Amino acid sequence: MPVHYSQNDAVGVLTLSRPAARNCWGTDFSEGLARELDRLEADSAVRAVIITGDEAGRAFSAGADLKDPATHTLETMSDFFSELPKWRSFVVRRLDQFPKPLIAAVNGYAIGVGCILTYCCDLIVASERAEWRQPQVSLGIIPAFGGSVRLARWVGKGQTMKLSMGFPLDATEAYRIGLAQWLVPHAELMAKAHEVAAHIAAMPPLATQLAKESLNRGLDIPNIDDASWVDAYRFMALGLTEEAKAKHEAWRQKG
């Protein structure tokens, strides 16, 4: 099983594990992640999820397996059309739709599709050893699955073009430009990721889910008035929950 699962209280951890090849990507990662995310979405005991790479692989994920001659290869137009359904169902869409907060704990190289995977998460904790690379253009292709647009939403056009043109991004720079929200010594990475996830897991789960939905969906709405109007429904719906009423009453009792 190349995607390992563990749980600590209300925090789930998904680990990409192919250590002999720096956790390089495979369809088994896509299938394993999708399967685990489906299960975790239904598990009310899990309120936040960390995604990281197997430490033995010394990487988050080194991306596609370029030693496989079938990687990035299509022979005919028929092959192209037969591949499209796989693209539509690729795991990045499942990550986009996952309602609970996702934290990427980037423990080393995040390359190609491994790089894109980090942008699909909601928050990033970076080890000092973390490094992002998008080598696709140098291989005669482009970052797939909206990879460049996803990154631009984090750091803007210029920084995205720089990475897309093959310039690596180390952990210090990733933190400086806002891609990583936390930068820690390597030995402290998972402890910090768990601290972040536990903080989120301790908050009202419906509110955290709708806060994530509000931001992610709102970025696709070009008019701020329309985004605000949609948020009014989320705000009022949350105001009707017992969770919100109890939290407000607890706050009033403190006074």
C-alpha positions, 0 to 999 in steps of 0.5 A: 500500500503506497499511501500509509494512514495514521491518526492522532486524535482528530488528525489524520496523516496520509504518507506517500511512500515509495522510498526507493524512488524518492516517493515518485508518483504512480497511479497507485498514489492517485488511487490510494489518496482518493480512496483514503480521502473518501473514507476520511470525509465520511469519518466525523472523528477526523477534522483535519488531514496532513499529507507528507512524504515517507522520510525514508524517501528523503522527499515529499514526492519526486514527481512522475517516474521518468524511468518508465518509458510510458510516462508522458507518452501518447502514440495516437489521437485515440490514445489522447481521447482515451486518457481524458477521462483519467485526467478528469478523475485525477486525484487533484479534483478529489483534493479540491472537493475534500471539505476538511482542511488539508495541511501539506508537510513538505519534508524534501523535494516536491517535484512535478506532480508532487509539487502540484499536490502541495498547491492543492492543500490549504496550508503548507508547513515546510522543512528547511530541506523542502524544495519545489521544482516544476521541470515540465517545460524542460521536458517539452510539456507543461505543468498539468492539472492547472498546476501553474494557475494553482500556484499563481493563486498562492504567489502571483504570476511572476513567481509562478512563471519563474518556477515554471521556467525551471528555477527551483524554489527553496524553503526559505524563499517559499516562506518569504513569498507566502507559499509556505505558511510555516518554516521549521527545522527538519526535525520539527516538521511533523510536530509543527504540522500536527500542532497546526492540524490540532489547532484547526481540529479543535475548532467547530468543524462546520465552521472550518469546513465552510470557511475553507469552502468560502475561500476556495469557491470565492476565488472563482467568483470575479465579483466581490459583491457576489462572493459576499452575497453567497457568504451571507448564506453560509454565515446565517446557516452557521448561526443556526447551529448548536455549535455556534450558539454554544461557542457564543454562550461560552464566550459571554460567560467568560465576561 
